Amino acid sequence: MTVVKINTNTDRTFERMNMAIDNMSLLESFVAPRATVAERLQAGKAVRAQVPRSSHASFVKAANRPDPVAILEAQNVDRVQKLVPVRFARMLASPFAFLRGSAAVMAADLSTTPVTGMAVGACGDMHVSNFGVFASAERNLIFAINDFDEVHPGPWEWDLKRLAASAAVAVRFMGGDRVAAEGAARSIVRSYRKRMRRYAEMGYLEIWYDRIDERAVLDTLSPRARRGAERLMDKARTKSHVAVLEKLTEEVGGEHRIIEEVPLIVRETETAAGTPTNVALDNMLQDYIQSLPIDRRVLLSRYRIVDSARKVVGVGSVGTGCWVILLQGIDSDDPLFLQVKQAQTSVIAPYVDQQLRFENQGRRVVVGQRLAQGSPDIFLGWGQVDGKDFYVRQLADMKGSLKFSESDTSNLDGFVEYCGLCGWALALAHAKSGNPAMIAGYCGNSDTLDEAIGKFAMAYSKQTDEDYDALDKARRTGRIKVAAPEMVK
């Protein structure tokens, strides 16, 4: 197994994240010398001598590459076993769905590719479906990364390559040809590179407060794409807790109850460990509340729990623990939905030499999201259930994301513009958590990196097809069980 060395000599972001654990001197970190922007740009540029930008073009499958199906099977050991067939069914919907659910497979592959050693808060599961709009605490719509389950210190290249590869796979899913697929991948890299150069010159607070808000999104898009974005944002504004109440619940005995939809939404009496569900969730919430700032604790204390149910979400997350909790405020028209989601060790953690030593993997997710996103959920926190780590967030709060349809070539142009927004959002997240000037210095002003990672994306798109076929073969031979289509949404 390849373990990547992360160089933190020029950026101590992640050292500061662990100060309390390492007993490091905060004063020492403040008085450490700071290189100028020009010096950091030059330092990044100098790395090209050891790691040429063109080296990112290749993807060569390792001779001892692990069986991708075996990697997925290993992940299933600690999952709800009756839901594993649902996970495989969702992954077999298309090669794009497979890529979404196989972050662990790609993490192993990326660990063998060239890296510069510059650390960021790597998302770890970067793909074009992991972006969307959501409401900031000020109730403004923000476009950003919306999934941080695998966040961990890691090379910026891994996020960028996975995102570019996902764009290429998505274009083929939508019916586009190889030229369109590579063009979408290059659009991501180009946007990332140009935005990172801008962030290189910005002050630290300016970067911290920067947002891709509604106006910024619309100003970036062509008239046709802008109309689609406006529709998506208008729809997101309707996704309040009241709207979710109408969709997910029914009134029973004068109180709202979550509607069961077996096996995807199930009201269970006990957890996998045999603990009564109400006891387990109560214990978790007591733990979770302590992770919140005092003002949020006061706000949350005004609600009471009405109902809870286990809910299957996503593709790669299927089978991990996930509950929806319905809380009520002053009356039934004042609901709050919280999602309690299991957090496991990041898929990229085994491949980097710098580990985040958090006592709770849910806290890793929360810290990573707060660091990279800038406008996180006001109820974002963490806790434990039966010794397993979880994080908590609102289930619905003006959230929206782009959906891709199979063989939908009419929307390819708009998709390429969307890819540019994804590259921008990734650059902002990396600028908040890493060293934007060094990364910008390495990326440069030419299209050398765009071309290289565009080629990588096409090579990995082919690998994704092969891995998808391997999983489908496992289905045909009976190695894995796959849920029937009517059991999967």
N, C-alpha and C positions, 0 to 999 in steps of 0.2 A: 504494500500500500504506500502510495506517495503522500508525504506530509510536506506541505508548503510552508516555508519560512516566511513569516510576515515581519517586515522591517518597521519598527515604530520609533526609530531614532529621531525622525523628523516630525512626527505627529504623535502626541501622547493621549489622544482622545480615549482610547480604550484602557490605558493605564489609569486614567482618572476614574473610569467607571468602576475600577476595582480597588480604589484607594482604601476604602474602609476595611476591605478584606486583607489587603497587603500591608496595612499599617504604614503606608507611604506618607511622606510629608507633603501636605497641600502647599505649604509655603515654598517648598523646594520646586514644585511644579510651576508656580507662578513666577519665580525668579529665573527659571531656565532661559537661556538665550533664545531669541526668536529670529529665524532667518527672514529676510525681506521677501516680498513677492517675486522680485527679479531673481533672487538667489534660488528660490524654490522652483521657479519655472526652469531655470538653467539646470538645476539638479535633476528634475524630471526628464528634461531633454537628454541629459547625459546617460540616463538609464538605457536609452536606445542602443548604445554601443554593446551592452550585454544582452539586451532583449529587443532585437529589431522589431519594429511594428509589423513588418511583413511576416514575422514568425507566427502571428496569430491566425494566419490563413489556414493552417493545416489542422486536420483532425485525423490522426492515425489510430485506429483501434488497437489497443495493447494486445500483445500475444496472449497474455494471461488475464484478459478482461473477464471479470466475473459474469456469470450468467445473469442477465437482467431479471429473468423471472425469479431466480433464487434470491436476488436482492429484495424484490417485492414480497416474496414469501416470508423472508426474515422479518420484514416490517410488520407482518400480520400476526406474529406470535402473541403480542400483548394487546391485540385488538379484540373487539367483540366478534367472536367467530361466526355468528350467524349473519353478520353484516359483510364479511369478507367477499362473498359472491356478488354483493351489490357493488363493492369497490371495483372488482374486476369487470363487471358488466359496464360500469360507467367508463372505465378506461378503454374498453374495446369498442366504444361508440365511434371512434375515429383515431387516426394517428395523433391528431391535435389533443384529443382527450387523453390519450396515452401519455403524451409529453407532460401535460398538466399534472398527472398523477404519479409521475416517475422522477421526481426531483432527486431522490436518492441515487437513482441510476446515473443521472447526468452529473451529479456531484462527484461520483467516482471517476467518470470520464474527464471532467474538467480538471481534476487533481493532477492529471498527467500532461496538461497543456502549459505553455510558457506563461509566466507571471512576472510582474515587475516588483512584487513584494510590498506594494503600497496598500495599507489596510484601510478598509471602510467598514461601515456597518452593513455588511452584505445581506441582502434579502434572503438569498439561499434558494428561493423558489420563484425566480423572476420570469414571468411570462406575460403575454399581452392581455390575459384575462384577469391579472392581478392588479389592475388599475381601475379607478372609478372616481366618481364625485361623492362627496359627503359633506355634512354640515359642520362647520367649525363651531367652537364655543360661542362665537358671535353670531351664529346662524347665517353665515355666508357659505356659499358652495365653493368647495376646494377640489381640485383634481390632483390625485396623488396615488401612490402605492396603497393598496388596501389589504394586504395580507403579509403578516410578519411572523408566521409560525416558525419559519426556519432561520430567522435573522441571527447573525453571529459575525464577529470580526472575520473578515476574509478578503481575498483579492477583489478589487473592483472589476477586473476582467471577467470573473465568473458570472456575475450578474449581467454584464453587458452581453456576453456571448450567449447565455441562456435566453435572454430577452430577444436577441437578434434571431436565434434559431427558432424560437417560438413564432416569430413573425413569419419566417419562411414556411414553417409547417402550416400555420393558419391560412396563408395565401393559397397554398395547394389545396387545403380543405375547402376553401371558398371557390375553387375552380380555376385559380390563376396558374399561369405557366411559370417556368423557371426564372425567366427574366423578371416577372412581377414579384416573385418570391424573394429573389436576391435584392431587388430594388427596395422592398419593404424593410429588409434587414439593414441595408445600408442607410436608409432613412433614419433608423433608430440611432445608429452609430454617429452619423453626421450631426444629428440634433444633440446628442449627448456631448460630443466633442465641442461644438460651438457654445453650448450653454456652460460647459465646464470652464471654458476660457473666460467667459463673462464672470463666473463666480470667482475665478482666480484673482480678479481685481477688486472684488467687493470686500467690505469690512465684515468682521465676524458677526456683529449684531445684524448687519444688513442681510447676510445670508440666513441667519437664524429666523428673522421675521419674514423672509421672502415666501410668497405663496403663489401658486398657479391658480388664481381665482377665476371666477366666471368670465370677467371681462378679458383677462389674459388669454383664456382658451378661445373665446370667440374672435378676438383680434388676430389670432394666429391662423385661423382656418379660412378656406375659400368659401364663397357664398353658399355653395351646395352643402359642403360639410358643416357649415355653421348652422344651417337649418336643422340638420340631424342632431347636432349638439344641443341646440335649443330645445328640441323635443325631449331629449334624454334628461336635460336639467329640469324641464317642466314636470316630467314624470317623477323625478327624484323628490321634488318639493311635495308631492302628494304622499310620499311614503313616511307618514308620521306613525307614531305608536297607535293612534286611534285607527288608522287604516289597517295596520297589522292586526289589531284587535278584531276588526270585522272579518279579516281573511282567515285568521288562525283559530278563532274561538267561536263558541256557541254559548247561549245563555242556558244554564241549568240551575233550577231552584233559586233564581234571582241573582246568580253569580256567573261570571264568565268562566268557561272551562276550555282548555286547549283541545281541539278536535284531533282525535287519533287517526292516523293514516298508516297502518301497519304495512311494511316494517320501517317506514321512514320517520314517522312521528308516533311515539309509543309512550304511554303513561305507565311507568314501572313502579312496583312496590318496593324493590330493593336494588342495590347496585350489584355489579359483578362479584364484589367481595362479600355479598350477603348482608350488607348494612341497609336498614330501612332507608329508602330514598329521602324521605323528609328529614331524617336525622343526619344523613350524609350531607345534604345540601345546606342544612342549617349550620352544621359545623364548618362547611366550606365558606359560607357567607360571613360567619363570624371572623374567620381568618382573612377573607377578602376585605372586609370593612377596615381592618387595621392597615391595609395597603393604601387606603385612600387618604388624601389630605382631609383635614378636619372639616373644612367647609362642605366637602362632598359627603362626608359621613353624616353631617347634620341633614343635608338634603335627602339622602337615601333613607334615613331613619323615619322620615315622614310617610313612607310607603309601607304597605303590608303585603306579604306573599299571598297570592290567590291560588296559583296552580303552577305545575311544572311538568315537563315531559322531555324525554330523550328525542333528539332530532338529528337525522343524518344530514350532513352538509358537505358540499364540495365534491372533489374527486379523490385526491390523495389523502384527504382526512377521513374518509369513510371508514368506520370501524373504531375510530378513536372516540373517547368519551365526549359527548356534547349534549348539553341540556338547554332548554329554553325555560326561563322563569318569568311568569306573569305577576307583576306587582300592581297594586292599585293605590292611587293617591286619595284625593278628597272624595271621589266617587268613581263610578264605573266608566265615566268619560275622561278619566285622568289616569290612563294606564302607562306602565313602563315595562318594556320587555328587555330582559338581560339574557345574553348568551354566555353560557359557561362552557369553555372549550379546553380540551386537554392539550397540554404542551409537553412534547417529548424533546429529547436531545436533538439539536439541529442536524440536518443531514450533512452539513459541511463541516461540522465540528471534528470528525475523525481525520480530516485532511489538512488541518492547519495546526501550527505549533502553539498558538496563543489561545488558551481556553478562557471563557468567561466562567468564573467560579461562583455563580449564583446558587443559593440554596434552593431555589425554586425556578424551574424552567419557564413557568408562567411569568415570573419577574423578568427573565431574559427577553421574552416577547414584548412586554410592556416597555421596558427601558429602550429596546431597539426601536419600537414604534415611536416613542416620544422623541428620541434622538433624531430619527430620520424624517418623520412626518411633519412635526411642527404644530399641527392642529389636531391632536388626538381626542378621542372620545372622553368626555368629562367623567365617565364612570369606568374608565380603563383601570384595571387592577388585577390582583392575582390571589390564589389560595390553593388549598389542597382538598382532595376527596379520596378517602381510603389510601392515603399515602401517595396518590398520584397528583402531579402538578397541573394546575389549570390557570387560565386567565379569563377575565370577564370583560365584556363590552356590551354596548347596546345592540340589540338585534336589528333595529331599523331606526335610522335617524337621517332622513333625507339622503339616502344612499342610492346610487345608480351606477350601472356599468354597461359597456357596449357588449352586445350579443352578436356572435358570428354565425352565419347560416351556411350550410353546405351548398356548394355550387352556386354561390351568390356573387357572380362576377360583377354585377352592376354596382356593387359598393366597394370595389377594390381601390379606386382612387381615394375615396374617403378614408379607407382603412390605412393607406399609406400616410395620410395626414395625421391620423390617429397615432400611428407609430412614432411620428415626430414628437407628439405630446408625451408619449411614454418615455422616449429618450430624454426629454427635458425633465420629467418628473424623477427619473432615475438619477440624472446628474445632480438635481437639487438634493435628493436624499444622500448621495455620496458626498456632496460638498458640505452638508451639515455634519457628517460623521467622519470625514476624512480630510485629506489635504488637497484642496482643489487646485492650487497652483502647481504642485508637483504632478498631479494627474494631467492637468492641462498642458504642462511642459512636455510631458511624454507624448500625449495625443497629437500635438502640433496643429498646424493650420491647413495642411494639405489633406487630400482624401485617402492617404495611404492606409490609415487604420480602418476607414470605412470599407475600402476594397477588401482588406484582409479579413475582417470579421464577417463581411458579406459572404466570402468564400467558405469560411468556417461554417456559417449558418447553413449553407447549402449541403455541405458534407455531413453536418449533423442531422439535417432533415432526412437524408438518406438513411442514416443510422437509426433514426426514430422509426422509420418505416420498417426496418429489419427487426427492431425490438418489438414493435407492434405485432408483426407477423409471428414472432417467437411466442408472445403471450397468446395469440389466437391459436397457435399450434398446441400450446399447453391446454387450452380449452377443448380442442378437438380430440386430443388424446386422453382426456380425463384427468390430467395432472392437477388442474384447478377446477373449481366449481364456479359457475357463473349464473347469477340470478336471471330469471325470465324477464323479458322486456317489460311486462306489465307490473313488475315489482320495482322498476327503476324509473326515476324521473330526472 
